């Protein structure tokens, strides 16, 4: 990854945009990363990953609620276990 200072990024903005099409660019100020410049394609991938992560978190929250609502395992009969297995499929 290429790193530029904020001053370099300002003075070489056109080059920064062109290079970001090939790889992400890190922009620093006073030695600390403050921004990244990425291509449209890379940004779409990042947004898609975020969306999938949120969907997975929502699914897990629902699953966790279902599991919490299940009866205590020590009180289950064989028929209860069979019914639960078929419900989860």
C-alpha positions in Angstrom: 0.0 0.0 0.0 1.3 3.4 -0.9 1.4 6.1 1.8 1.3 9.8 1.2 1.2 12.7 3.5 -1.9 15.0 3.3 0.2 17.7 1.7 1.5 15.3 -0.9 -2.1 14.1 -1.5 -3.3 17.6 -2.1 -0.5 18.5 -4.5 -0.7 15.2 -6.4 -4.4 14.6 -6.3 -4.8 13.6 -9.9 -2.0 11.0 -9.5 -3.6 9.9 -6.2 -6.9 9.2 -7.9 -5.2 7.3 -10.8 -3.1 5.1 -8.5 -6.0 4.3 -6.3 -7.5 2.4 -9.2 -4.7 -0.1 -8.8 -4.2 -0.2 -5.0 -5.5 1.6 -1.9 -3.6 4.7 -0.9 -3.1 5.6 2.8 -3.1 9.3 3.6 -1.3 10.4 6.8 -1.1 13.6 8.8 1.6 14.1 11.4 2.6 10.5 11.0 -0.9 9.0 11.7 -3.2 7.5 9.1 -6.2 9.8 8.6 -7.8 8.5 5.4 -7.7 5.9 2.6 -8.4 6.4 -1.0 -9.8 3.4 -2.8 -11.3 2.6 -6.2 -15.0 2.4 -6.7 -14.7 -1.4 -7.2 -12.9 -1.8 -3.8 -15.5 0.4 -2.1 -18.3 -1.8 -3.5 -16.6 -4.9 -2.2 -16.2 -3.3 1.3 -19.9 -2.3 1.3 -20.9 -5.8 0.3 -18.7 -7.3 3.1 -20.3 -5.0 5.6 -23.8 -5.9 4.5 -23.0 -9.7 4.7 -21.5 -9.2 8.2 -24.7 -7.3 9.3 -26.9 -10.1 7.9 -24.8 -12.7 9.6 -25.0 -10.8 12.9 -28.8 -10.5 12.5 -29.1 -14.2 11.7 -27.0 -15.1 14.8 -29.1 -12.9 17.1 -32.3 -14.7 15.9 -30.7 -18.1 16.3 -29.5 -17.2 19.8 -33.0 -16.2 20.8 -34.4 -19.5 19.4 -31.8 -21.5 21.4 -32.5 -19.5 24.5 -36.2 -20.3 24.2 -35.5 -24.1 24.1 -36.3 -26.1 27.2 -33.6 -27.3 29.6 -31.8 -30.2 27.9 -32.0 -32.4 31.0 -35.8 -32.3 30.8 -36.1 -33.3 27.1 -37.4 -36.6 26.1 -36.2 -38.5 23.0 -39.4 -37.4 21.2 -38.6 -33.7 22.1 -35.1 -34.0 20.7 -36.3 -35.6 17.5 -38.9 -32.8 17.1 -36.4 -30.1 17.7 -33.9 -31.6 15.2 -36.6 -31.7 12.5 -37.6 -28.0 13.3 -34.0 -26.8 12.8 -33.6 -28.5 9.5 
